[in-house]
Amino acid sequence: MSREKMQTAVDAKKRYGSVSAGARALEITRTTMQGRLRAAEKEGISPTPFSIVAAPDATLPAEAIIERRKQQFAHLQKSEKAKHLIPVKVTVDGPIGISHFGDPHLDDDGTDIARIERDVNLVKRTPGMMAANIGDGINAWVGRLARLYAEQSTSEAEAIRLYEWFLREVPWLYCLGGNHLAWHSGMGVALHRWIMNNCATLFDNSSVRLELRFPNGRAIRVNARHDFSGHSMWNTVHGPLKAATMGWRDHLLTCGHTHTSGYAILKDPATALISHALRLSSYKTYDRYAREKGLPNQDIFANAVTIIDPRYGDDDPRLIHTCFDPEHGADYLTWLRGKR
C-alpha cells in the first residue's frame, strides 16, 4: 500500500471525525478505510499538521456551460436565419441601377484612384443609382505581408481615412470586407463596427444575400460574395455561374477577388428564372504580384452597372440589363427613368 493512501486515510479520519465519515468522503468501503489506518499506524504516520482549503475551480460547472452554449446557439441561429435572405425595401419608383465596384484597394499605388473618384461622383449625381462594393477596400497588410507597407506611399492610417471617405460618399446597398480585411482581425473588427454605426448599409466580410422589394410588389434577389467557390481556366465567371446552376435561384450573383472580369446569363428551365452572373475586376490596375507570376490580364471592367426594371417578370430579359461602363449605365438609367 502506498504511503500516500495511508496519509490520506489518516487525514480524512481527522477531518471528518470518524472512520465511517472518512470512508464516505474518500468513496471507499469502511473495511478498506480500517485497513489503511492500521497500516498507517504501523508506519507511524500521523495526521498532516495543517489543513488546506482548496480554491474553487475556475471552470464553470457543466450545467452552466450547457446553458450558456444553448443561449449562444439560439442567438447564432437567429442571426444566420435572418442573413439567409435580407429584405431591402426600395423606396423609389421605377427602374434603379446598382453600380458594382470591384476590389478598390484604395491605398495601393497601382490603383487608379481618379477612376474610383469618377465612379463615386457618378453614383452621387445619378437619380435612382446606388452603389455596391464586392470587398478588399484597402490592402490591410498583415504578418509577413506587412512589409509591403514600405513599398506603398500611403500609410495604414491614411488607408483607413481613404476607406472612411469611400464609405461616406454614396448610399451603399452592401459592402463586403473581402479577404484583405478578414486577414486583419483587429482592423477588420474596428472597421466593421464603424461601418455598422455610421453607414446605412449591409456589411459582411464574405457575403450578403438580399431581396430588393419594389413598390410595385416585385422582388429581386441579389447574391453577392467576395468570391464563389469553383474556378475554371476557360471561364472567369465560372464560380457564380456554377452557384446559379447548382441551386442558387437568384436574379443576380456578383463577386470579385481574382481581379478578372466576366459575365454570363443562365435560364433555369424549371422556373424560367434568368440569372445574371457577374465578376468584377479591380481598380488596382498595376499589380507587381500579377506581373511576377505572369498572370494574364483579364480585366475588362472594374465597375459594371446592373439596371433593374421591376415592370418585367423573371423570364423577361428586360428585367435586368448590364452595362459594362458606369457612364453608359448612368446614361441608360437616366433615359429609362425619364421615359417612364
Secondary structure, DSSP 8 states (H G I E B T S, - for coil): --HHHHHHHHHHHHHHSSHHHHHHHHT--HHHHHHHHHHHHHHT----S--------SS--HHHHHHHHHHHHHHHHHHHHHHHSEEEE--S-S-EEEEEE-B--TT-TTB-HHHHHHHHHHHHHSTTEEEEE-S--S----GGGGGGGGGSSS-HHHHHHHHHHHHHHS-EEEEE-HHHHHH-HHHHHHHHHHHHHH--SEEESSEEEEEEE-TTS-EEEEEEES--S--BTTBTTHHHHHHHHTT---SEEEE-SSS--EEEEEE-TTT--EEEEEE--BSB---HHHHHHT-----S-SEEEEEE-TTS-TT-TTSEEEESSHHHHHHHHHHHHHH-
